[in-house]
């Protein structure tokens, strides 16, 4: 089981849209608390990159400061 599989099965603080060769991750909602909570998911995705996926895009929010990310797109890989 890849990191992405484990994250989707056990994760919180995000919504995911998984396809055959990609997945997108977003905060669970639009509130500031949801966006803040999603940053831990972003950190985990970055820390585990290479375990079955490659980050294609980490989109910074334009309407909030501090470099907050509101979307992460990953390409799933075969190891």
Secondary structure, 3 states (H helix, E strand, C coil): CCHHHHHHHHCCCEEEEECCCEEEEEECCCCHHHHHHHHHHHHHHHHCCCCCEEEEEEEECCCCCCCCEEEEEEEECCC
